[in-house]
């Protein structure tokens, strides 16, 4: 057993002699702190952040569109709540007096048949896209 420990000790000394590690002194520490300060000043510099990134602009537009959607939803909900409880809400006249076009039974049957077939094909393709063949086909397009 002592022979094995001697070999390990010699290997350890040999490795220590081969690998030279520079001493970390005050100059290294000063360089690290200078780099940290440069990063912080760049992050807080208003000139560097004057132009918003693409993600920030998209986020801003998403917030604006969400605000508009919330306002419209609240307005419609308030209108119907007022109408439900009998409060005189401003009446909206939607009577435009536009006559409905006359569509024959045969035309309706043809449209429903065609749309049913299209819907069936779309459902079949959607279902097949989750199989092994569908994954290969999707991979060939991307």
GROMACS elastic network, one bead per residue, 0.5 to 0.9 nm:
[ bonds ]
;  ai    aj funct       b0    kb
    1     4     6  0.53178   500
    1     5     6  0.65418   500
    1     6     6  0.87864   500
    2     5     6  0.50123   500
    2     6     6  0.60952   500
    2     7     6  0.86137   500
    3     6     6  0.50508   500
    3     7     6  0.62543   500
    3     8     6  0.86675   500
    4     7     6  0.51183   500
    4     8     6  0.62476   500
    4     9     6  0.86299   500
    5     8     6  0.50216   500
    5     9     6  0.60656   500
    5    10     6  0.85906   500
    6     9     6  0.50509   500
    6    10     6  0.61710   500
    6    11     6  0.85419   500
    7    10     6  0.51653   500
    7    11     6  0.61129   500
    7    12     6  0.85289   500
    8    11     6  0.50618   500
    8    12     6  0.60574   500
    8    13     6  0.86305   500
    9    12     6  0.50348   500
    9    13     6  0.61989   500
    9    14     6  0.85421   500
   10    13     6  0.51192   500
   10    14     6  0.60394   500
   10    15     6  0.85322   500
   11    14     6  0.50174   500
   11    15     6  0.61006   500
   11    16     6  0.85907   500
   12    15     6  0.51335   500
   12    16     6  0.61995   500
   12    17     6  0.86637   500
   13    16     6  0.50645   500
   13    17     6  0.61885   500
   13    18     6  0.86819   500
   14    17     6  0.51385   500
   14    18     6  0.62654   500
   14    19     6  0.87983   500
   15    18     6  0.51209   500
   15    19     6  0.62212   500
   16    19     6  0.54662   500
   16    20     6  0.74462   500
   17    20     6  0.70542   500
   21    24     6  0.89889   500
   24    27     6  0.78461   500
   24    28     6  0.59239   500
   24    29     6  0.74783   500
   25    28     6  0.55997   500
   25    29     6  0.66108   500
   25    30     6  0.88886   500
   26    29     6  0.50069   500
   26    30     6  0.60589   500
   26    31     6  0.85818   500
   27    30     6  0.50308   500
   27    31     6  0.61471   500
   27    32     6  0.86739   500
   28    31     6  0.51140   500
   28    32     6  0.63013   500
   28    33     6  0.87641   500
   29    32     6  0.51989   500
   29    33     6  0.63400   500
   29    34     6  0.86512   500
   30    33     6  0.51831   500
   30    34     6  0.60945   500
   30    35     6  0.86516   500
   31    34     6  0.50542   500
   31    35     6  0.62416   500
   31    36     6  0.86916   500
   32    35     6  0.51972   500
   32    36     6  0.63006   500
   32    37     6  0.87399   500
   33    36     6  0.50058   500
   33    37     6  0.61494   500
   33    38     6  0.85693   500
   34    37     6  0.51367   500
   34    38     6  0.61646   500
   34    39     6  0.87005   500
   35    38     6  0.50618   500
   35    39     6  0.62895   500
   35    40     6  0.86853   500
   36    39     6  0.51820   500
   36    40     6  0.62398   500
   36    41     6  0.86602   500
   37    40     6  0.50390   500
   37    41     6  0.60600   500
   37    42     6  0.85099   500
   38    41     6  0.51959   500
   38    42     6  0.61578   500
   38    43     6  0.86289   500
   39    42     6  0.51374   500
   39    43     6  0.61954   500
   39    44     6  0.87521   500
   40    43     6  0.50365   500
   40    44     6  0.62264   500
   40    45     6  0.84188   500
   41    44     6  0.51842   500
   41    45     6  0.57609   500
   42    45     6  0.51532   500
   42    46     6  0.85135   500
   42    47     6  0.89208   500
   42    48     6  0.67288   500
   42    49     6  0.88177   500
   43    46     6  0.82050   500
   43    48     6  0.75513   500
   43    49     6  0.78581   500
   44    47     6  0.88658   500
   44    48     6  0.80836   500
   44    49     6  0.81320   500
   45    48     6  0.55200   500
   45    49     6  0.68344   500
   45    50     6  0.88877   500
   46    49     6  0.52064   500
   46    50     6  0.59030   500
   47    50     6  0.51306   500
   47    51     6  0.82320   500
   48    51     6  0.75222   500
   49    52     6  0.64658   500
   49    53     6  0.85957   500
   52    55     6  0.80069   500
   52    56     6  0.58017   500
   52    57     6  0.63977   500
   53    56     6  0.51824   500
   53    57     6  0.63404   500
   53    58     6  0.86638   500
   54    57     6  0.51670   500
   54    58     6  0.61383   500
   54    59     6  0.84911   500
   55    58     6  0.50753   500
   55    59     6  0.59920   500
   55    60     6  0.85353   500
   56    60     6  0.61240   500
   56    61     6  0.87205   500
   57    60     6  0.50428   500
   57    61     6  0.63199   500
   57    62     6  0.85795   500
   58    61     6  0.51884   500
   58    62     6  0.60771   500
   58    63     6  0.85871   500
   59    62     6  0.50213   500
   59    63     6  0.61666   500
   59    64     6  0.86549   500
   60    63     6  0.51416   500
   60    64     6  0.62756   500
   60    65     6  0.87418   500
   61    65     6  0.61229   500
   61    66     6  0.84372   500
   62    65     6  0.52014   500
   62    66     6  0.60263   500
   62    67     6  0.85189   500
   63    66     6  0.50669   500
   63    67     6  0.60983   500
   63    68     6  0.86896   500
   64    67     6  0.50978   500
   64    68     6  0.63187   500
   64    69     6  0.86600   500
   65    68     6  0.51016   500
   65    69     6  0.61367   500
   65    70     6  0.85841   500
   66    69     6  0.50092   500
   66    70     6  0.60666   500
   66    71     6  0.85410   500
   67    70     6  0.51180   500
   67    71     6  0.61380   500
   67    72     6  0.86501   500
   68    71     6  0.51158   500
   68    72     6  0.62065   500
   68    73     6  0.85638   500
   69    72     6  0.51974   500
   69    73     6  0.60689   500
   69    74     6  0.85411   500
   70    73     6  0.50685   500
   70    74     6  0.60496   500
   70    75     6  0.84816   500
   71    74     6  0.51879   500
   71    75     6  0.60882   500
   71    76     6  0.86738   500
   72    75     6  0.50303   500
   72    76     6  0.61811   500
   72    77     6  0.85214   500
   73    76     6  0.52630   500
   73    77     6  0.60685   500
   73    78     6  0.84713   500
   74    77     6  0.50571   500
   74    78     6  0.59344   500
   74    79     6  0.84670   500
   75    78     6  0.51199   500
   75    79     6  0.61130   500
   75    80     6  0.87320   500
   76    79     6  0.50482   500
   76    80     6  0.63029   500
   76    81     6  0.85709   500
   77    80     6  0.52919   500
   77    81     6  0.60829   500
   77    82     6  0.85834   500
   78    81     6  0.50317   500
   78    82     6  0.60832   500
   78    83     6  0.85490   500
   79    82     6  0.52455   500
   79    83     6  0.62548   500
   79    84     6  0.86311   500
   79    89     6  0.67431   500
   79    90     6  0.84129   500
   80    84     6  0.59468   500
   80    85     6  0.86372   500
   80    89     6  0.87686   500
   81    84     6  0.50070   500
   81    85     6  0.62929   500
   81    86     6  0.86080   500
   81    87     6  0.85938   500
   82    85     6  0.54151   500
   82    86     6  0.62573   500
   82    87     6  0.51086   500
   82    88     6  0.71227   500
   82    89     6  0.60888   500
   83    86     6  0.51716   500
   83    87     6  0.58467   500
   83    88     6  0.69046   500
   83    89     6  0.62654   500
   84    87     6  0.76287   500
   86    89     6  0.82467   500
   88    91     6  0.80096   500
   89    92     6  0.89244   500
   93    96     6  0.81169   500
   94    97     6  0.89246   500
   95    98     6  0.82596   500
   99   102     6  0.89960   500
  103   106     6  0.83918   500
  103   107     6  0.65378   500
  103   108     6  0.69525   500
  104   107     6  0.53646   500
  104   108     6  0.64859   500
  104   109     6  0.87918   500
  105   108     6  0.51301   500
  105   109     6  0.61378   500
  105   110     6  0.86590   500
  106   109     6  0.50741   500
  106   110     6  0.62101   500
  106   111     6  0.86464   500
  107   110     6  0.51414   500
  107   111     6  0.61550   500
  107   112     6  0.85848   500
  108   111     6  0.51316   500
  108   112     6  0.60833   500
  108   113     6  0.84984   500
  109   112     6  0.52092   500
  109   113     6  0.60548   500
  109   114     6  0.85794   500
  110   113     6  0.51158   500
  110   114     6  0.61057   500
  110   115     6  0.85239   500
  111   114     6  0.51973   500
  111   115     6  0.60401   500
  111   116     6  0.84012   500
  112   115     6  0.51572   500
  112   116     6  0.59275   500
  112   117     6  0.85807   500
  113   116     6  0.50953   500
  113   117     6  0.62785   500
  113   118     6  0.87028   500
  114   117     6  0.51980   500
  114   118     6  0.62381   500
  114   119     6  0.85753   500
  115   118     6  0.50180   500
  115   119     6  0.59742   500
  115   120     6  0.84335   500
  116   119     6  0.50560   500
  116   120     6  0.60533   500
  116   121     6  0.86554   500
  117   121     6  0.62191   500
  117   122     6  0.86048   500
  118   121     6  0.51902   500
  118   122     6  0.61664   500
  118   123     6  0.85705   500
  119   122     6  0.51202   500
  119   123     6  0.60902   500
  119   124     6  0.85492   500
  120   123     6  0.51194   500
  120   124     6  0.61150   500
  120   125     6  0.86477   500
  121   124     6  0.50267   500
  121   125     6  0.61414   500
  121   126     6  0.84682   500
  122   125     6  0.51814   500
  122   126     6  0.60208   500
  122   127     6  0.85323   500
  123   126     6  0.50208   500
  123   127     6  0.60659   500
  123   128     6  0.85266   500
  124   127     6  0.51332   500
  124   128     6  0.60904   500
  124   129     6  0.85519   500
  125   128     6  0.50491   500
  125   129     6  0.60632   500
  125   134     6  0.83412   500
  126   129     6  0.51980   500
  126   130     6  0.72782   500
  126   134     6  0.87939   500
  127   130     6  0.58507   500
  127   131     6  0.75230   500
  127   134     6  0.85982   500
  128   131     6  0.53480   500
  128   132     6  0.83448   500
  128   133     6  0.74067   500
  128   134     6  0.54706   500
  128   135     6  0.86641   500
  129   132     6  0.78850   500
  129   133     6  0.73201   500
  129   135     6  0.60581   500
  129   136     6  0.88521   500
  129   137     6  0.79468   500
  129   138     6  0.74671   500
  130   133     6  0.80973   500
  130   134     6  0.57892   500
  130   135     6  0.64262   500
  131   134     6  0.51113   500
  131   135     6  0.62586   500
  131   136     6  0.87583   500
  132   135     6  0.51622   500
  132   136     6  0.63721   500
  132   137     6  0.87492   500
  133   136     6  0.51514   500
  133   137     6  0.62544   500
  133   138     6  0.86645   500
  134   137     6  0.50274   500
  134   138     6  0.60925   500
  134   139     6  0.84736   500
  135   138     6  0.50718   500
  135   139     6  0.60237   500
  135   140     6  0.85984   500
  136   139     6  0.50200   500
  136   140     6  0.62091   500
  136   141     6  0.88937   500
  137   140     6  0.51555   500
  137   141     6  0.66700   500
  138   141     6  0.53247   500
  138   142     6  0.65349   500
  139   142     6  0.52412   500
